[in-house]
Amino acid sequence: MIIFLRCVSCDKKFDFSKIRYRCDCGEVLEVERSDFLSLKGKISTKLFDTRWKSRQFPYQSGVWRYKEFLFPIDGKYIITRPEGNTNLYNVGKSISNKIGKFTNVDFLYLKHEGENPTGSFKDRGMTVGISYAKLLGVKAVACASTGNTSSSLASYAALAEIPCFVFLPKGRVSSSKLAQSIAYGATNIEIDGDFDEAMSIVEKICNQFHIYLLNSINPLRLEGQKTIVYELLQQLNWKIPNWVVLPGGNLGNASSLGRGLKDLKEVGIIDKFPRIAVIQAHGANPFYRSYKGDFKYRHTMNADTLASAIKIGNPVSFLRAKKAILETNGVVEEVTDQEILEAKKIIDTSGIGCEPASATCVAGIKKLVKKTIIKKSDVVVGVLTGHILKDPENILPSKEKFLRNVQGTTLPHIVSKLLA
């Protein structure tokens, strides 16, 4: 097996064993394997189905279950909690679910990555990134974050006993996400500026002090995240949906989704791609703007949205995500903060719940159905990326559901009125 790093822009190749995040041309890299075609017919769905309920290390992980699609590593270096194994909820209109009615989609599923150990999809990439860091014997790890990456890195670094530094945009990280990285023992460094400025700073610091960078600029992170699509297809009995819809921020998930589908097709597990739809918040929509201009120009912006997890104006994985959209005949859409909150309320009151950024995908599905891009009879999978408690500041108590200063003598009357 030959593994190497390849530039997504100029195709230049680099040694996989050397730490590198960018090509000489400045663009990001992908992990490539020379033997995927030779694996055709040797890897089957039966292998992964056999491992599905395994308690054997490392197959109890919803990432390492698919280790044939990852880089080879001795089990002694694998750091897993375990992650993955997240639920795929059937919420379609065909079963009279309120989310299906809201979106007007008969066959709708939600893959809830907020059910990962630290509450977001980041754990899938972090188990791979930290395991490789353990193999390399790095002295420290670091990331810039709006909160989810820092929570995940802090946890996995603590498990691996590797010092961790997280760079956070001051005043722009929710209290719950900040509490996680503090509790896990990371050194938290606030930066005056937004995520994109924090990302620029951490990249320079990591290069200067030889700290291992574990943002999605690191191609190993995306290797772990591509297992989302492996698992959701397995949960659908390997039947391919018409659409997979997900939020777009730094675009690592869109990139890894496209790459995961390509890997599955190369080994013969699938013979076609679902279409990918990336949904951005209106106030943080550089990828949408570029898409509307046929990707002739790479837009950047000062992001502003209540969906803090996708509040990014210069996504690192732009070219990788562009490739995923083009290869799957995908689309990019935008939704307003108000549309995000409306979708979040529906998801929350259905008993599933998610953070605001996750609700972007459901808001986007509703909009794409209205535009007749998604048909109501299509099989659609939406990816919820974060847990409901990730951004509690946006859960505002409503007058009907949060009654203050109720006196005991009036309580029976109030309850009776509410039940009427």
Secondary structure, 3 states (H helix, E strand, C coil): CCEEEEECCCCCEEECCCCCCECCCCCEEEEEECCCHHHCCCCCHHHHHHHCCCCCCCCCCCCHHHHHHCCCCCHHHCCCCCCCCCCEEECCHHHCCHHHHHHCCCEEEEEEHHHCCCCECHHHHHHHHHHHHHHHCCCCEEEECCCHHHHHHHHHHHHHCCCEEEEEECCCCCHHHHHHHHHCCCEEEEECCCHHHHHHHHHHHHHHHCCEECCCCCHHHHHHHCHHHHHHHHHCCCCCCCEEEEECCCCHHHHHHHHHHHHHHHCCCCCCCCEEEEEEEHHHCHHHHHHHCCCCCCCCCCCCCCCHHHCCCCCCCHHHHHHHHHHCCCEEEEECHHHHHHHHHHHHHCCCCCCHHHHHHHHHHHHHHHCCCCCCCCEEEEEECECHHHCHHHCCCCCCCCCCCCCHHHHHHHHHHHHC
